[in-house]
Amino acid sequence: MLSDIIKYKATGHLRIWEKETGKVLLDHHNAIHPENMSLAIAMAMAHGKGYIREMVFGNGGVRVNASNEFLYSAPQTIGRMATLYNETFSKIVDEHDAGNNDVENNYIEVSHVTGNVYSDVLVHCTLQKGEPSSQNVLNSDNDITTQEYQFSEVGLRTAEGDLITHICHYPIEKALNITLQIDYNLRFQIV
C-alpha cells in the first residue's frame, strides 16, 4: 500500500579509534542539520550536488575554563551557512571525486536489508600517520589545549558545501605516530 504522506527520521553516529591499538577514542551520536539535510536529500534525488563529499574537522567544539572544566559548544544545526566553529582540516571521502587519493580508506557505502524501513550510509575516513602534515610528532594525551590538530568537532559536508552533520566532543589529538579510523554512520528511516 502506498502512502502520499511519509515521515522520515535521520540519525547519526560517530566512532573514532586508533588503528594501531584499536583504542576507541569516541563513540557518540551526533546532531543533524535539518534544513541542510532536507536540501541535500532533495538535491541527491534530483541528481544535484546533495551527496556527501568530505569529512571536516575542527578544534572549536570545546573550550577549557579557568577551573579546567570542559565547556562544549552546541552543534551548528541552524542556518544555511552553518560551519564548524574552527575548521582546521578536511578530507574528501567521495570515492568518485578526483581529489580522493586513497579510495580504499576513504569511501561511502549504503547498507540496506530488504523489508527494513531504514537504510544506512557509512562514511569511512582514515587519517594516515603523515596527515595532516603539520601535526605533532607524538601524541601527548596530557596536553588538552586547542592545538590545530587536536580535533573537538567533526562534520559531514556535501558537494554543494553544506554542513549536514556536526558533533562537538572531547579533544582528540591527531599525531604523526597514529592512524585514526573514523566511521560516520547516518541512518535514514521512514517512521
DOVEXPA-264434 format. One record per atom (N, C-alpha, C, CB): residue in one letter; x, y, z. Coordinates in steps of 0.1 Angstrom, whole numbers, always signed. Glycine has a CB too. Layout:
! DOVEXPA-264434
{site 'A',{X,Y,Z}} ...
END
This chain:
! DOVEXPA-264434
{site 'M',{+8,-12,+0}} {site 'M',{+0,+0,+0}} {site 'M',{+9,+12,+0}} {site 'M',{-10,+0,+12}} {site 'L',{+6,+21,-9}} {site 'L',{+14,+34,-10}} {site 'L',{+7,+45,-1}} {site 'L',{+15,+39,-24}} {site 'S',{+16,+53,+4}} {site 'S',{+11,+65,+12}} {site 'S',{+15,+77,+5}} {site 'S',{+16,+64,+27}} {site 'D',{+6,+87,+5}} {site 'D',{+10,+100,-1}} {site 'D',{+17,+109,+9}} {site 'D',{-2,+107,-7}} {site 'I',{+18,+105,+22}} {site 'I',{+25,+113,+32}} {site 'I',{+34,+103,+40}} {site 'I',{+15,+121,+42}} {site 'I',{+46,+106,+41}} {site 'I',{+55,+98,+49}} {site 'I',{+63,+108,+58}} {site 'I',{+65,+90,+40}} {site 'K',{+68,+102,+69}} {site 'K',{+77,+110,+78}} {site 'K',{+90,+102,+78}} {site 'K',{+70,+111,+92}} {site 'Y',{+101,+110,+78}} {site 'Y',{+114,+103,+79}} {site 'Y',{+122,+108,+91}} {site 'Y',{+121,+104,+66}} {site 'K',{+131,+100,+95}} {site 'K',{+140,+104,+106}} {site 'K',{+154,+101,+102}} {site 'K',{+136,+95,+119}} {site 'A',{+163,+111,+105}} {site 'A',{+177,+109,+102}} {site 'A',{+185,+110,+115}} {site 'A',{+182,+120,+92}} {site 'T',{+193,+100,+117}} {site 'T',{+202,+100,+129}} {site 'T',{+216,+97,+125}} {site 'T',{+197,+89,+140}} {site 'G',{+225,+101,+133}} {site 'G',{+239,+99,+130}} {site 'G',{+247,+94,+142}} {site 'G',{+245,+112,+125}} {site 'H',{+258,+87,+139}} {site 'H',{+266,+82,+150}} {site 'H',{+281,+83,+145}} {site 'H',{+262,+67,+153}} {site 'L',{+290,+87,+154}} {site 'L',{+304,+88,+150}} {site 'L',{+312,+79,+159}} {site 'L',{+309,+103,+151}} {site 'R',{+322,+72,+153}} {site 'R',{+331,+63,+160}} {site 'R',{+345,+66,+155}} {site 'R',{+327,+48,+159}} {site 'I',{+354,+69,+164}} {site 'I',{+368,+72,+161}} {site 'I',{+377,+63,+169}} {site 'I',{+372,+87,+163}} {site 'W',{+386,+56,+163}} {site 'W',{+396,+47,+170}} {site 'W',{+409,+48,+164}} {site 'W',{+390,+33,+171}} {site 'E',{+419,+44,+172}} {site 'E',{+433,+43,+167}} {site 'E',{+435,+30,+160}} {site 'E',{+443,+45,+179}} {site 'K',{+440,+30,+148}} {site 'K',{+442,+17,+141}} {site 'K',{+452,+8,+147}} {site 'K',{+446,+21,+126}} {site 'E',{+463,+14,+152}} {site 'E',{+474,+6,+157}} {site 'E',{+471,-1,+170}} {site 'E',{+486,+15,+160}} {site 'T',{+463,+5,+179}} {site 'T',{+460,-1,+192}} {site 'T',{+445,-6,+193}} {site 'T',{+462,+10,+203}} {site 'G',{+437,-1,+184}} {site 'G',{+423,-5,+185}} {site 'G',{+415,+3,+195}} {site 'G',{+421,-20,+188}} {site 'K',{+422,+12,+202}} {site 'K',{+416,+20,+213}} {site 'K',{+405,+29,+207}} {site 'K',{+427,+29,+220}} {site 'V',{+393,+28,+212}} {site 'V',{+382,+37,+208}} {site 'V',{+383,+50,+215}} {site 'V',{+368,+30,+211}} {site 'L',{+384,+61,+207}} {site 'L',{+385,+74,+213}} {site 'L',{+372,+81,+214}} {site 'L',{+395,+82,+204}} {site 'L',{+362,+78,+206}} {site 'L',{+349,+84,+206}} {site 'L',{+339,+75,+200}} {site 'L',{+349,+98,+198}} {site 'D',{+327,+74,+207}} {site 'D',{+317,+65,+202}} {site 'D',{+304,+72,+206}} {site 'D',{+317,+51,+208}} {site 'H',{+298,+81,+198}} {site 'H',{+288,+90,+202}} {site 'H',{+278,+94,+191}} {site 'H',{+294,+103,+208}} {site 'H',{+266,+97,+194}} {site 'H',{+256,+102,+184}} {site 'H',{+259,+116,+181}} {site 'H',{+242,+100,+189}} {site 'N',{+255,+121,+170}} {site 'N',{+257,+135,+166}} {site 'N',{+245,+142,+162}} {site 'N',{+267,+135,+154}} {site 'A',{+246,+155,+160}} {site 'A',{+235,+163,+156}} {site 'A',{+233,+164,+140}} {site 'A',{+236,+177,+161}} {site 'I',{+221,+164,+136}} {site 'I',{+218,+166,+122}} {site 'I',{+213,+180,+119}} {site 'I',{+207,+155,+117}} {site 'H',{+218,+186,+108}} {site 'H',{+213,+199,+104}} {site 'H',{+200,+197,+96}} {site 'H',{+224,+208,+96}} {site 'P',{+188,+199,+102}} {site 'P',{+176,+196,+94}} {site 'P',{+174,+203,+81}} {site 'P',{+164,+198,+103}} {site 'E',{+177,+216,+81}} {site 'E',{+175,+223,+68}} {site 'E',{+184,+218,+57}} {site 'E',{+176,+238,+70}} {site 'N',{+197,+218,+61}} {site 'N',{+207,+214,+51}} {site 'N',{+205,+199,+47}} {site 'N',{+221,+216,+56}} {site 'M',{+201,+191,+56}} {site 'M',{+199,+176,+53}} {site 'M',{+187,+175,+44}} {site 'M',{+197,+168,+66}} {site 'S',{+176,+182,+46}} {site 'S',{+165,+181,+37}} {site 'S',{+168,+186,+23}} {site 'S',{+153,+189,+43}} {site 'L',{+176,+196,+22}} {site 'L',{+181,+201,+9}} {site 'L',{+190,+191,+2}} {site 'L',{+188,+215,+11}} {site 'A',{+199,+185,+10}} {site 'A',{+208,+175,+4}} {site 'A',{+201,+163,-1}} {site 'A',{+218,+171,+15}} {site 'I',{+191,+158,+6}} {site 'I',{+183,+147,+2}} {site 'I',{+175,+151,-11}} {site 'I',{+173,+142,+13}} {site 'A',{+169,+162,-12}} {site 'A',{+162,+166,-24}} {site 'A',{+171,+168,-35}} {site 'A',{+154,+180,-21}} {site 'M',{+183,+174,-33}} {site 'M',{+193,+176,-44}} {site 'M',{+198,+162,-49}} {site 'M',{+204,+185,-40}} {site 'A',{+201,+153,-40}} {site 'A',{+206,+140,-44}} {site 'A',{+195,+132,-52}} {site 'A',{+209,+132,-31}} {site 'M',{+182,+134,-48}} {site 'M',{+172,+127,-55}} {site 'M',{+170,+133,-70}} {site 'M',{+158,+129,-48}} {site 'A',{+174,+145,-71}} {site 'A',{+173,+152,-84}} {site 'A',{+187,+152,-92}} {site 'A',{+168,+166,-82}} {site 'H',{+196,+144,-88}} {site 'H',{+209,+143,-94}} {site 'H',{+217,+156,-92}} {site 'H',{+208,+140,-109}} {site 'G',{+214,+163,-81}} {site 'G',{+221,+176,-78}} {site 'G',{+234,+173,-70}} {site 'G',{+212,+186,-71}} {site 'K',{+239,+183,-63}} {site 'K',{+251,+181,-55}} {site 'K',{+248,+180,-40}} {site 'K',{+260,+193,-57}} {site 'G',{+238,+172,-37}} {site 'G',{+235,+169,-23}} {site 'G',{+242,+158,-17}} {site 'G',{+220,+167,-22}} {site 'Y',{+251,+151,-25}} {site 'Y',{+258,+140,-20}} {site 'Y',{+269,+144,-10}} {site 'Y',{+263,+131,-31}} {site 'I',{+273,+135,-2}} {site 'I',{+284,+138,+8}} {site 'I',{+297,+137,+0}} {site 'I',{+284,+127,+20}} {site 'R',{+305,+148,+2}} {site 'R',{+318,+149,-4}} {site 'R',{+330,+148,+5}} {site 'R',{+319,+162,-12}} {site 'E',{+329,+154,+17}} {site 'E',{+340,+154,+26}} {site 'E',{+336,+154,+41}} {site 'E',{+348,+166,+24}} {site 'M',{+346,+149,+49}} {site 'M',{+345,+150,+63}} {site 'M',{+354,+161,+68}} {site 'M',{+350,+136,+70}} {site 'V',{+349,+169,+77}} {site 'V',{+356,+181,+81}} {site 'V',{+359,+181,+96}} {site 'V',{+348,+194,+78}} {site 'F',{+370,+186,+100}} {site 'F',{+375,+185,+114}} {site 'F',{+378,+199,+118}} {site 'F',{+387,+176,+115}} {site 'G',{+376,+202,+131}} {site 'G',{+380,+215,+137}} {site 'G',{+383,+213,+152}} {site 'G',{+368,+224,+135}} {site 'N',{+388,+225,+157}} {site 'N',{+392,+225,+171}} {site 'N',{+384,+235,+180}} {site 'N',{+407,+228,+173}} {site 'G',{+372,+239,+175}} {site 'G',{+364,+248,+182}} {site 'G',{+352,+242,+190}} {site 'G',{+359,+259,+173}} {site 'G',{+352,+229,+191}} {site 'G',{+340,+223,+197}} {site 'G',{+340,+223,+212}} {site 'G',{+339,+209,+193}} {site 'V',{+351,+226,+219}} {site 'V',{+352,+226,+233}} {site 'V',{+362,+236,+237}} {site 'V',{+356,+212,+239}} {site 'R',{+359,+242,+249}} {site 'R',{+368,+252,+255}} {site 'R',{+371,+248,+269}} {site 'R',{+363,+267,+255}} {site 'V',{+382,+252,+275}} {site 'V',{+385,+249,+289}} {site 'V',{+385,+262,+296}} {site 'V',{+400,+242,+290}} {site 'N',{+377,+262,+307}} {site 'N',{+376,+274,+315}} {site 'N',{+387,+275,+326}} {site 'N',{+362,+275,+322}} {site 'A',{+387,+286,+334}} {site 'A',{+397,+288,+344}} {site 'A',{+398,+277,+354}} {site 'A',{+395,+301,+351}} {site 'S',{+387,+269,+356}} {site 'S',{+387,+258,+366}} {site 'S',{+390,+245,+359}} {site 'S',{+373,+257,+372}} {site 'N',{+395,+245,+347}} {site 'N',{+399,+234,+339}} {site 'N',{+387,+225,+336}} {site 'N',{+410,+226,+346}} {site 'E',{+375,+230,+335}} {site 'E',{+363,+223,+331}} {site 'E',{+361,+225,+316}} {site 'E',{+351,+228,+339}} {site 'F',{+356,+214,+310}} {site 'F',{+353,+215,+295}} {site 'F',{+339,+221,+293}} {site 'F',{+353,+201,+289}} {site 'L',{+339,+231,+284}} {site 'L',{+326,+237,+280}} {site 'L',{+324,+234,+266}} {site 'L',{+327,+253,+282}} {site 'Y',{+314,+225,+263}} {site 'Y',{+311,+221,+250}} {site 'Y',{+303,+231,+242}} {site 'Y',{+305,+207,+250}} {site 'S',{+306,+233,+230}} {site 'S',{+298,+242,+222}} {site 'S',{+286,+234,+216}} {site 'S',{+307,+248,+210}} {site 'A',{+275,+241,+213}} {site 'A',{+264,+235,+208}} {site 'A',{+266,+232,+193}} {site 'A',{+251,+244,+209}} {site 'P',{+262,+220,+188}} {site 'P',{+264,+217,+174}} {site 'P',{+257,+228,+165}} {site 'P',{+258,+203,+170}} {site 'Q',{+264,+231,+154}} {site 'Q',{+259,+241,+144}} {site 'Q',{+248,+234,+135}} {site 'Q',{+270,+247,+136}} {site 'T',{+236,+236,+138}} {site 'T',{+225,+230,+131}} {site 'T',{+214,+239,+126}} {site 'T',{+219,+219,+139}} {site 'I',{+217,+252,+127}} {site 'I',{+207,+262,+122}} {site 'I',{+213,+272,+112}} {site 'I',{+202,+270,+135}} {site 'G',{+206,+275,+102}} {site 'G',{+211,+284,+92}} {site 'G',{+218,+277,+80}} {site 'G',{+220,+294,+98}} {site 'R',{+214,+281,+68}} {site 'R',{+220,+275,+56}} {site 'R',{+235,+276,+56}} {site 'R',{+214,+282,+44}} {site 'M',{+241,+286,+62}} {site 'M',{+256,+289,+61}} {site 'M',{+263,+283,+73}} {site 'M',{+258,+303,+60}} {site 'A',{+257,+274,+80}} {site 'A',{+264,+268,+92}} {site 'A',{+277,+262,+88}} {site 'A',{+254,+257,+99}} {site 'T',{+287,+263,+97}} {site 'T',{+300,+257,+95}} {site 'T',{+305,+252,+109}} {site 'T',{+310,+268,+90}} {site 'L',{+317,+246,+109}} {site 'L',{+323,+242,+121}} {site 'L',{+327,+255,+128}} {site 'L',{+335,+232,+119}} {site 'Y',{+330,+254,+141}} {site 'Y',{+334,+266,+148}} {site 'Y',{+348,+271,+143}} {site 'Y',{+334,+264,+163}} {site 'N',{+357,+261,+141}} {site 'N',{+370,+265,+137}} {site 'N',{+376,+253,+129}} {site 'N',{+380,+268,+149}} {site 'E',{+372,+252,+116}} {site 'E',{+377,+241,+107}} {site 'E',{+392,+242,+105}} {site 'E',{+369,+242,+94}} {site 'T',{+399,+231,+107}} {site 'T',{+413,+230,+106}} {site 'T',{+418,+220,+95}} {site 'T',{+420,+227,+119}} {site 'F',{+409,+211,+91}} {site 'F',{+413,+201,+82}} {site 'F',{+400,+195,+75}} {site 'F',{+421,+190,+89}} {site 'S',{+402,+190,+63}} {site 'S',{+391,+183,+57}} {site 'S',{+396,+172,+48}} {site 'S',{+382,+193,+48}} {site 'K',{+388,+162,+46}} {site 'K',{+393,+150,+39}} {site 'K',{+381,+146,+29}} {site 'K',{+397,+138,+48}} {site 'I',{+385,+144,+16}} {site 'I',{+375,+140,+7}} {site 'I',{+372,+125,+9}} {site 'I',{+380,+143,-8}} {site 'V',{+359,+122,+10}} {site 'V',{+355,+108,+12}} {site 'V',{+347,+102,+1}} {site 'V',{+348,+107,+25}} {site 'D',{+343,+111,-9}} {site 'D',{+336,+106,-20}} {site 'D',{+346,+99,-30}} {site 'D',{+329,+118,-28}} {site 'E',{+344,+86,-31}} {site 'E',{+354,+78,-39}} {site 'E',{+353,+81,-54}} {site 'E',{+351,+63,-37}} {site 'H',{+343,+89,-59}} {site 'H',{+342,+93,-73}} {site 'H',{+349,+106,-75}} {site 'H',{+328,+93,-77}} {site 'D',{+353,+113,-65}} {site 'D',{+360,+126,-66}} {site 'D',{+374,+124,-69}} {site 'D',{+358,+134,-53}} {site 'A',{+379,+132,-79}} {site 'A',{+393,+131,-84}} {site 'A',{+403,+135,-72}} {site 'A',{+396,+139,-96}} {site 'G',{+398,+143,-63}} {site 'G',{+407,+147,-51}} {site 'G',{+408,+136,-41}} {site 'G',{+401,+159,-45}} {site 'N',{+401,+125,-42}} {site 'N',{+403,+114,-32}} {site 'N',{+414,+105,-36}} {site 'N',{+390,+106,-30}} {site 'N',{+426,+107,-30}} {site 'N',{+438,+99,-33}} {site 'N',{+439,+86,-27}} {site 'N',{+450,+107,-30}} {site 'D',{+429,+82,-19}} {site 'D',{+430,+69,-11}} {site 'D',{+416,+63,-10}} {site 'D',{+436,+71,+3}} {site 'V',{+410,+59,-21}} {site 'V',{+397,+54,-21}} {site 'V',{+394,+41,-14}} {site 'V',{+392,+52,-36}} {site 'E',{+405,+34,-11}} {site 'E',{+404,+21,-3}} {site 'E',{+401,+25,+12}} {site 'E',{+416,+13,-3}} {site 'N',{+405,+36,+17}} {site 'N',{+403,+40,+31}} {site 'N',{+394,+52,+33}} {site 'N',{+417,+43,+37}} {site 'N',{+390,+58,+22}} {site 'N',{+381,+70,+23}} {site 'N',{+369,+68,+13}} {site 'N',{+388,+83,+21}} {site 'Y',{+358,+63,+18}} {site 'Y',{+347,+60,+9}} {site 'Y',{+334,+61,+16}} {site 'Y',{+349,+45,+4}} {site 'I',{+323,+59,+8}} {site 'I',{+309,+60,+13}} {site 'I',{+302,+47,+8}} {site 'I',{+302,+73,+9}} {site 'E',{+295,+41,+17}} {site 'E',{+287,+29,+13}} {site 'E',{+273,+29,+19}} {site 'E',{+294,+16,+16}} {site 'V',{+264,+24,+11}} {site 'V',{+250,+23,+16}} {site 'V',{+247,+9,+20}} {site 'V',{+240,+28,+5}} {site 'S',{+240,+7,+31}} {site 'S',{+236,-6,+36}} {site 'S',{+221,-7,+37}} {site 'S',{+243,-10,+49}} {site 'H',{+215,-17,+32}} {site 'H',{+200,-18,+33}} {site 'H',{+197,-33,+33}} {site 'H',{+192,-11,+21}} {site 'V',{+187,-37,+41}} {site 'V',{+182,-51,+42}} {site 'V',{+168,-50,+37}} {site 'V',{+183,-57,+56}} {site 'T',{+165,-58,+27}} {site 'T',{+151,-58,+21}} {site 'T',{+141,-60,+32}} {site 'T',{+150,-69,+10}} {site 'G',{+130,-52,+32}} {site 'G',{+120,-53,+42}} {site 'G',{+121,-43,+53}} {site 'G',{+120,-67,+48}} {site 'N',{+133,-38,+55}} {site 'N',{+135,-27,+66}} {site 'N',{+130,-14,+60}} {site 'N',{+150,-26,+70}} {site 'V',{+126,-5,+69}} {site 'V',{+122,+9,+65}} {site 'V',{+133,+19,+69}} {site 'V',{+109,+12,+73}} {site 'Y',{+145,+14,+69}} {site 'Y',{+156,+23,+71}} {site 'Y',{+168,+18,+63}} {site 'Y',{+161,+23,+86}} {site 'S',{+177,+27,+59}} {site 'S',{+189,+24,+52}} {site 'S',{+200,+32,+59}} {site 'S',{+188,+28,+37}} {site 'D',{+212,+27,+59}} {site 'D',{+224,+33,+65}} {site 'D',{+234,+38,+54}} {site 'D',{+231,+24,+75}} {site 'V',{+240,+49,+57}} {site 'V',{+251,+54,+49}} {site 'V',{+263,+55,+58}} {site 'V',{+247,+69,+43}} {site 'L',{+273,+47,+55}} {site 'L',{+286,+47,+62}} {site 'L',{+296,+55,+55}} {site 'L',{+291,+33,+65}} {site 'V',{+301,+65,+62}} {site 'V',{+312,+74,+56}} {site 'V',{+324,+70,+64}} {site 'V',{+309,+89,+58}} {site 'H',{+334,+64,+57}} {site 'H',{+346,+59,+63}} {site 'H',{+358,+68,+59}} {site 'H',{+349,+44,+59}} {site 'C',{+365,+73,+69}} {site 'C',{+376,+82,+67}} {site 'C',{+388,+77,+75}} {site 'C',{+372,+96,+70}} {site 'T',{+400,+78,+69}} {site 'T',{+412,+74,+75}} {site 'T',{+422,+85,+75}} {site 'T',{+419,+61,+69}} {site 'L',{+427,+90,+87}} {site 'L',{+437,+100,+87}} {site 'L',{+450,+92,+90}} {site 'L',{+434,+110,+99}} {site 'Q',{+458,+91,+79}} {site 'Q',{+470,+83,+80}} {site 'Q',{+481,+90,+89}} {site 'Q',{+476,+81,+65}} {site 'K',{+491,+83,+92}} {site 'K',{+502,+88,+100}} {site 'K',{+508,+101,+95}} {site 'K',{+513,+77,+102}} {site 'G',{+509,+103,+83}} {site 'G',{+515,+115,+77}} {site 'G',{+506,+127,+75}} {site 'G',{+522,+112,+65}} {site 'E',{+493,+125,+78}} {site 'E',{+484,+136,+76}} {site 'E',{+476,+140,+88}} {site 'E',{+475,+133,+65}} {site 'P',{+473,+152,+90}} {site 'P',{+478,+164,+83}} {site 'P',{+493,+166,+85}} {site 'P',{+471,+177,+89}} {site 'S',{+499,+172,+76}} {site 'S',{+514,+172,+75}} {site 'S',{+520,+180,+86}} {site 'S',{+518,+178,+62}} {site 'S',{+514,+190,+92}} {site 'S',{+520,+198,+103}} {site 'S',{+516,+194,+117}} {site 'S',{+517,+213,+100}} {site 'Q',{+512,+182,+119}} {site 'Q',{+508,+177,+132}} {site 'Q',{+520,+175,+141}} {site 'Q',{+499,+165,+131}} {site 'N',{+517,+172,+154}} {site 'N',{+528,+169,+164}} {site 'N',{+533,+155,+160}} {site 'N',{+522,+169,+178}} {site 'V',{+546,+153,+164}} {site 'V',{+553,+141,+161}} {site 'V',{+547,+129,+170}} {site 'V',{+568,+142,+163}} {site 'L',{+544,+132,+182}} {site 'L',{+539,+122,+191}} {site 'L',{+526,+127,+198}} {site 'L',{+549,+118,+202}} {site 'N',{+518,+117,+201}} {site 'N',{+505,+120,+208}} {site 'N',{+508,+124,+223}} {site 'N',{+496,+108,+208}} {site 'S',{+503,+135,+227}} {site 'S',{+505,+140,+241}} {site 'S',{+492,+141,+248}} {site 'S',{+513,+153,+241}} {site 'D',{+487,+130,+254}} {site 'D',{+474,+130,+260}} {site 'D',{+472,+139,+272}} {site 'D',{+471,+116,+264}} {site 'N',{+484,+144,+277}} {site 'N',{+483,+153,+289}} {site 'N',{+480,+167,+285}} {site 'N',{+496,+152,+296}} {site 'D',{+482,+171,+273}} {site 'D',{+480,+185,+269}} {site 'D',{+467,+187,+262}} {site 'D',{+491,+189,+259}} {site 'I',{+457,+192,+270}} {site 'I',{+443,+194,+265}} {site 'I',{+442,+209,+261}} {site 'I',{+433,+189,+275}} {site 'T',{+449,+213,+251}} {site 'T',{+447,+227,+247}} {site 'T',{+441,+227,+233}} {site 'T',{+461,+235,+247}} {site 'T',{+439,+238,+227}} {site 'T',{+433,+239,+214}} {site 'T',{+444,+240,+204}} {site 'T',{+423,+252,+213}} {site 'Q',{+451,+229,+202}} {site 'Q',{+461,+228,+191}} {site 'Q',{+454,+226,+178}} {site 'Q',{+471,+217,+194}} {site 'E',{+461,+230,+167}} {site 'E',{+454,+229,+154}} {site 'E',{+449,+215,+151}} {site 'E',{+464,+233,+143}} {site 'Y',{+456,+205,+154}} {site 'Y',{+452,+191,+150}} {site 'Y',{+448,+183,+163}} {site 'Y',{+462,+184,+143}} {site 'Q',{+442,+190,+172}} {site 'Q',{+435,+184,+183}} {site 'Q',{+421,+186,+181}} {site 'Q',{+440,+190,+198}} {site 'F',{+414,+177,+174}} {site 'F',{+401,+178,+169}} {site 'F',{+391,+177,+181}} {site 'F',{+397,+168,+159}} {site 'S',{+381,+186,+181}} {site 'S',{+370,+186,+191}} {site 'S',{+356,+188,+184}} {site 'S',{+372,+196,+202}} {site 'E',{+357,+187,+170}} {site 'E',{+344,+188,+163}} {site 'E',{+346,+181,+149}} {site 'E',{+340,+203,+161}} {site 'V',{+336,+174,+145}} {site 'V',{+337,+167,+132}} {site 'V',{+323,+169,+125}} {site 'V',{+340,+152,+134}} {site 'G',{+323,+170,+112}} {site 'G',{+310,+171,+105}} {site 'G',{+312,+165,+91}} {site 'G',{+306,+186,+104}} {site 'L',{+300,+164,+84}} {site 'L',{+300,+160,+70}} {site 'L',{+295,+171,+62}} {site 'L',{+291,+147,+69}} {site 'R',{+301,+173,+50}} {site 'R',{+297,+184,+41}} {site 'R',{+294,+178,+28}} {site 'R',{+309,+195,+41}} {site 'T',{+284,+184,+21}} {site 'T',{+280,+180,+8}} {site 'T',{+289,+186,-3}} {site 'T',{+265,+184,+5}} {site 'A',{+287,+181,-15}} {site 'A',{+295,+187,-27}} {site 'A',{+291,+202,-29}} {site 'A',{+292,+179,-39}} {site 'E',{+279,+205,-24}} {site 'E',{+275,+219,-25}} {site 'E',{+281,+228,-15}} {site 'E',{+259,+220,-24}} {site 'G',{+287,+222,-5}} {site 'G',{+294,+229,+6}} {site 'G',{+286,+231,+18}} {site 'G',{+298,+242,+1}} {site 'D',{+274,+224,+19}} {site 'D',{+265,+225,+31}} {site 'D',{+269,+215,+42}} {site 'D',{+251,+223,+27}} {site 'L',{+270,+220,+54}} {site 'L',{+273,+212,+66}} {site 'L',{+260,+205,+69}} {site 'L',{+278,+220,+78}} {site 'I',{+260,+191,+69}} {site 'I',{+247,+184,+72}} {site 'I',{+247,+177,+86}} {site 'I',{+245,+173,+61}} {site 'T',{+259,+175,+91}} {site 'T',{+260,+169,+105}} {site 'T',{+271,+177,+112}} {site 'T',{+263,+154,+104}} {site 'H',{+270,+176,+126}} {site 'H',{+281,+183,+134}} {site 'H',{+280,+176,+148}} {site 'H',{+278,+198,+135}} {site 'I',{+292,+174,+153}} {site 'I',{+293,+169,+167}} {site 'I',{+305,+176,+173}} {site 'I',{+296,+153,+167}} {site 'C',{+303,+180,+186}} {site 'C',{+313,+186,+194}} {site 'C',{+317,+176,+205}} {site 'C',{+309,+200,+200}} {site 'H',{+329,+173,+207}} {site 'H',{+333,+162,+215}} {site 'H',{+347,+166,+223}} {site 'H',{+335,+149,+207}} {site 'Y',{+350,+157,+232}} {site 'Y',{+363,+157,+239}} {site 'Y',{+374,+158,+229}} {site 'Y',{+364,+145,+248}} {site 'P',{+384,+167,+231}} {site 'P',{+395,+168,+222}} {site 'P',{+403,+155,+219}} {site 'P',{+405,+179,+227}} {site 'I',{+405,+152,+207}} {site 'I',{+413,+140,+202}} {site 'I',{+425,+146,+194}} {site 'I',{+404,+130,+194}} {site 'E',{+437,+142,+199}} {site 'E',{+448,+147,+191}} {site 'E',{+452,+138,+180}} {site 'E',{+460,+149,+201}} {site 'K',{+455,+143,+169}} {site 'K',{+460,+136,+157}} {site 'K',{+475,+139,+156}} {site 'K',{+452,+139,+144}} {site 'A',{+483,+128,+159}} {site 'A',{+498,+130,+158}} {site 'A',{+503,+121,+148}} {site 'A',{+504,+127,+172}} {site 'L',{+516,+123,+144}} {site 'L',{+522,+115,+133}} {site 'L',{+523,+100,+136}} {site 'L',{+536,+121,+130}} {site 'N',{+523,+97,+149}} {site 'N',{+526,+83,+153}} {site 'N',{+513,+74,+153}} {site 'N',{+532,+82,+166}} {site 'I',{+501,+80,+150}} {site 'I',{+489,+72,+150}} {site 'I',{+481,+74,+137}} {site 'I',{+480,+76,+162}} {site 'T',{+473,+64,+134}} {site 'T',{+464,+64,+122}} {site 'T',{+450,+64,+129}} {site 'T',{+466,+52,+112}} {site 'L',{+442,+74,+125}} {site 'L',{+428,+75,+130}} {site 'L',{+419,+69,+120}} {site 'L',{+424,+89,+134}} {site 'Q',{+410,+60,+125}} {site 'Q',{+399,+54,+117}} {site 'Q',{+386,+61,+121}} {site 'Q',{+398,+39,+118}} {site 'I',{+379,+66,+112}} {site 'I',{+366,+73,+116}} {site 'I',{+355,+67,+108}} {site 'I',{+367,+88,+113}} {site 'D',{+344,+63,+114}} {site 'D',{+332,+58,+108}} {site 'D',{+321,+67,+112}} {site 'D',{+329,+43,+111}} {site 'Y',{+315,+74,+103}} {site 'Y',{+303,+83,+105}} {site 'Y',{+291,+76,+99}} {site 'Y',{+306,+97,+99}} {site 'N',{+282,+71,+107}} {site 'N',{+271,+64,+101}} {site 'N',{+258,+73,+102}} {site 'N',{+268,+51,+109}} {site 'L',{+251,+74,+91}} {site 'L',{+238,+81,+90}} {site 'L',{+227,+71,+88}} {site 'L',{+238,+92,+79}} {site 'R',{+217,+71,+95}} {site 'R',{+205,+62,+93}} {site 'R',{+193,+70,+89}} {site 'R',{+202,+54,+106}} {site 'F',{+187,+67,+78}} {site 'F',{+175,+73,+73}} {site 'F',{+164,+63,+74}} {site 'F',{+177,+78,+58}} {site 'Q',{+154,+67,+81}} {site 'Q',{+143,+58,+85}} {site 'Q',{+129,+64,+82}} {site 'Q',{+144,+54,+99}} {site 'I',{+121,+56,+76}} {site 'I',{+107,+60,+74}} {site 'I',{+99,+57,+87}} {site 'I',{+100,+54,+61}} {site 'V',{+93,+66,+93}} {site 'V',{+86,+64,+106}} {site 'V',{+71,+66,+105}} {site 'V',{+92,+73,+117}} 
END
